Amino acid sequence: MASLNEYLLVSGLLFAIGLAGVVLRRNIIIIFMCLELMLSAANLTLIAFSRFHTVNGLPDYNGQMMVFFVIAVAAAEVAVGLAIIVALYRARQSVQTDQLTALKG
Amino acid sequence: MNSAWILLFLPLVVAAANQLVLRKHSLVPYLSTASAAASLVISILLLGKEGNAGFDWASIGDFSLRIGIQLDGLSTGMMLVVTGIGTLVHVFSLAYMKDDEACSRYFTGLSLFMFSMTGIVLADNFIMTFIFWELVGVSSYLLIGHWYQKPSAGDAAKKAFLCNRVGDFGFMVGILLLWSLTGSLAFEDMREGMIRFQDANPALFTGLLSTAVLCIFCGAVGKSAQLPLHVWLPDAMEGPTPVSALIHAATMVAAGVYMLFRLQVSLGAELFEGLFASHVIAWIGATTSLAAALMATQQSDIKKILAYSTLSQLGYMVMAVGLVHGEAGMFHLFTHAWFKALLFLGSGAIIYACHHEQDIWKMGGLLKKMPITAITFLIGTAALIAVPFTSGFFSKELILHAAKESNMTLFIIAAAVAVLTPFYMTRLVVIALLGKSRSDHSDHAKEVGPLMWVPLALLAVLAVIAGWLSGIAPAQPAHAGEFHLNALFFISLGALLIGSSVAFILYRGKDRDPVCIALLRELFYVDRFYDNFLVPVFQNTVAAILHFFDELIINGLLVGGLSRGAASIGQVCRAIQSGKLQYYAFAVGLGVILVVYFTVFY
């Protein structure tokens, strides 16, 4: 069985890929997907800790409960986020962030 | 004393009522005239009274400003001149200004002037004199600028005010200096304080007294239009002619002489004997008198000629004060007031009859067309050029006598003026009154109405007899109204004959000025010098300094510096607000990493 460190490494990589995507990509849908990737990385960490932290010989299920919460909230967030993106596209005919600079000071 | 307070405040009440309540009511001129007449009656009743009354107007610590009335021979005599001429000028103005649209404003100004002038004359201390001194300046400004629609009138008003400001600055310094020497501002206590100071500091005394007197003399130079601040008086002729008669010939311009004489009397004339300041005063008076007489010989505006003549006579009076024969100067002031007011009102009547033509070369033959005015004008001229036994003769004789006793050079200057005065006055009379008319305006001139010629006639009587009225004059010289067949009499008679006969021969029957002296016509280039050199240089220097402070210090460093600081901070913050989503995300990520780094590794 893989060790905790290997899980955390994968999780860190996933988070880094997600962050890189959020920072570097211009398409807001891709950015949104990358955000989900970062959430997944966090979920993976939680699961891994849950698995390797045993209480009375059983895994600590608190971590897994947290993951379910995260997935549920993420689903709601996707619904709202996608709605915003659709509204944004209708208003601007674009989902490229470098064209969405109305807040420039 | 009560009547003296009424005398002081009646014109103010009338002016306030005119300005605040009656506004453009047709009653205004009559109300002002009535108040002037009432003032005259009170002045006559007050003749010979003596006394002092007053109240503290403002107190600061143990120092208090007093509004007080000083009644003595000097002030009551002067009041008679002010109110007497004032009343006649009011009556004259009723006719002269009846078609003027701003007639009420004019009469309100006259009432304000009467108030201010009364204040100067009755004041019992120097601060009160100064307050009313400024007030006459204001009313003079208002009345010179009465026809402010004319740019020249507005400019003349400003010029008069500014010239007076220059003098008044010195006046104020002088008052303060005198106060510090004597510890008192009241005329009554001044002598005592001065003698105490003399005993305490004998070494400093003459120098400081001289300085104080010279500073105070600055005020008189401004108000009485002596060199080098004389330039405003001829320009002040832009005002209505009755105003010129009242303010710029008889009363206000004489206030400088009055004030100097008041100072001399208060401090004691013997302190002024041989004082450096007295020499300066005498010389400035003499120079003004000569220069103004020379300028008068080349003018063609009837009022300008009279204005320069006034300057010249004021120079005489100032010279007399400088020679410590102030009573002779005051006596000349007294007689001069009547005949010069007469001449000005006469010229006003002529100007009125000639449809506001002031150029003497466009007049002529007026003696036949308006005999009463012309004859009264001739009487005034006779008094001015000192025809024997007219009022001007006696007073001028006294001044010449004073000059002859004190200083030969000054006497020669005074005698030269005595030649020039008949010259320019005869020139005026020959051109304007004799001969034949030179323009339609003077051709159609008619005698003026009784409202105008009655004041002229009364003034003419006074111009003749004032020399014998030394009893009611502001000051009683020792030999007033006396006549001696001495050398002085022949000198002045000779001067009169030479001056008038030369002018008569030179100008009789001429249509153009046969003499043209550019130097005199251009007024010794004094005005040009002021306009083209002094004023621009001072203005530019002051403007450059102000510009430096305003632009560099205030605008550049204080106001501009603050705003530029705020702007540059804004520029820095602005760069952060890029509006690009990724930058924000990157910043958040970087922030998280930093927080983690610092929490974990420190």
Contacts between the chains, C-beta under 8 A, distances in Angstrom:
chain1	res1	chain2	res2	distance
A	19	B	589	5.5
A	22	B	582	7.4
A	22	B	585	5.1
A	22	B	589	7.8
A	23	B	582	5.3
A	23	B	585	5.4
A	23	B	586	4.8
A	23	B	589	6.5
A	24	B	582	7.1
A	26	B	582	7.7
A	28	B	581	7.8
A	31	B	581	7.5
A	97	B	580	6.7
A	97	B	581	4.5
A	97	B	582	6.2
A	98	B	580	6.6
A	100	B	579	7.8
A	100	B	581	6.9
A	101	B	578	7.2
A	101	B	579	3.7
A	101	B	580	5.9
A	102	B	579	6.4
A	103	B	577	6.8
A	103	B	579	4.1
A	104	B	577	6.5
A	104	B	578	6.0
A	104	B	579	3.2
A	104	B	580	7.8
A	105	B	573	7.0
A	105	B	574	4.4
A	105	B	576	7.4
A	105	B	577	3.0
A	105	B	578	7.7
A	105	B	579	7.2
